[in-house]
Amino acid sequence: MKNMILKLYSPIAAKIETPYENPWDSSGDYKVMTEHEKMKYKTEISEIICNNFFKNSINSDIIPNCLKNISQKIISTVISIEEKDRKLMLVLNCNICNCLRDTELDELCDCWERQIYNTNEILKNAYIPSKKHGKIYVYIWLIKGWAIEPILIPNN
């Protein structure tokens, strides 16, 4: 069997603080940035996510010990920030040597979702300073129905 790349996509969202509507309104109101606005900050968004993502991963291990039973099928994992369908995405690129069964794929997705949840907790306290927008807060959407894209890589 040929090695495959399995990609798990998760959209990246960003928001900025909006001015108070009333002088007595001190709640933190935010405006969600458009994809076009986010693309202008792609480098900064990539840096803040990657730097904070690895803070929550033990020894920078993306896939933790919770996947011991399928670890022999996963050769390597690498995160990246990619543009897909004009949207900024966090991507887990898994180099696998065997197809994953549905239960194994569910286990991988659950593990990845826990990593994202922990990263979002850290990202709450991080922001990108911007002269135009003030503070830009970044987070990763936790949505059901992961987009999974297997890509065949020829053996050399």
N, C-alpha and C positions, 0 to 999 in steps of 0.2 A: 504494500500500500504506500502511496505517495504521502509525503508530509502535506499538511494543510494548514492554512492560516484561518483561524476562526476569530472573527471580530465581534465584539459586543459594543454597541453604540449607546451612549446616553447623552442627551442634549445638555448643553451648558447654558445657564441663564445668568443674567447680570441685571442689577438694579441700582438706581441712584436715588439719593434722598431728594425729595421735592420740597419746595418752600412751604411753610405752614400756611394753611388757608386763613386762619384767624390768629390773632396775637395770643389767645389763650389756648390754642391747639398745640400741644407739645407732643402729640403722638408721632411716631416715626412713620411718616408717609413716604412711599417709594414709587418710583416710576420704573417699569420694566424696560430695559433697553431693547431696541430692535436689533435684528440680525445685522443690519448694515452698521449700526453704531458699535456693536460688539466686534465686528471685523476690524474696525480701526484700532482696537485694543487687543488684537489676537495674541501678540507677543506677551504683553503684560498678563493677560488672562492665563496663557499657558504657563508662565512662570509661577504665578500665585497658586494655581491648582497643583502643579507638579511639586513645588516646594512644600506645600501643606499636605499633599497626599502622602508623601514619604514620611512625614512626621508621625502618621498614624500606623505605618507599616513597620513591623519588627524587622530590623536589618534590611530595610528597603525591599522586603519580600512582598510582592504584590499578591500572590496567592498563598495564604497562610496554611498552617497545618490542618485546617479543617477539610482539606481535599486530599488527604493521604491516599484514599482508595482510588483516585483517578490521577494521581501525580505521575504515575508511570506513562500515562498517555499524553501528558503536557510536557513538551520539551522546554519551552520558555514562554514567558509572558512579558509584554512591554506595553506601557501606557503611552498614548500619544493624543495630541489635540489635532483633529482633522476637520476639514470642511466637507460636509455631505449634504447634498440637496440644498446648498446655500445656507446651511446651518452649522454652527460651531458645535462640535461633538467631542466628548471624552470617549476614547476608544481603548478597549482592552484587546490587544492583539495577542492571540494564543497560537503558538506554533505547536500543533498536535501531530502525533504519529499514528493515531487510530481514531476512527469516528467515535464520538461520544454517544452513548445511549441517551434516551430522553431523560431518564432519572439523573444521569451524570451531568447532562447539560443544565438541568434544573439546579443541581447542587452547585455547579460553577456560577450560575447566575445569582443564586442566593448569597454565595460567598462574596461575589463582586458587589452586590447590593449592600451588604454589611460594610464593606470597605468604603463605599461611597457615602453611606450614612455617617460613618465615623469622620470622614473627611469633611462633610458638610458641617459637622459640629465644630471642627477646628476653623473652617472658613468663616464662621459667624463673626469671629474676632479679627478677620483679615480684610483688608480693602486695598484697592488701587487708587492712589491719589491722582486726581485729574484737575487741571486748571479749569477746564470747561465744565465738567460734571461734578466737581467736588470729590466725594468718596464713591467709588464704584465697588459694590459688593457682588461677589461671584458665588454661585452655588451650582450644584449638579442636580438635574431633575431626577427624582426617583419615580419613574413611570413603569407601569406594568407593560408587558409585551415588548421585551427587548428586541431590537433589530439585530439579527445574527446573520453574518455574511461569510460563509466559508469560501476560501479562495485556494485553489490548487497550486502548489509549488512543485515544479518538476524536480525529480531527484537528479543529482549530478553524478 
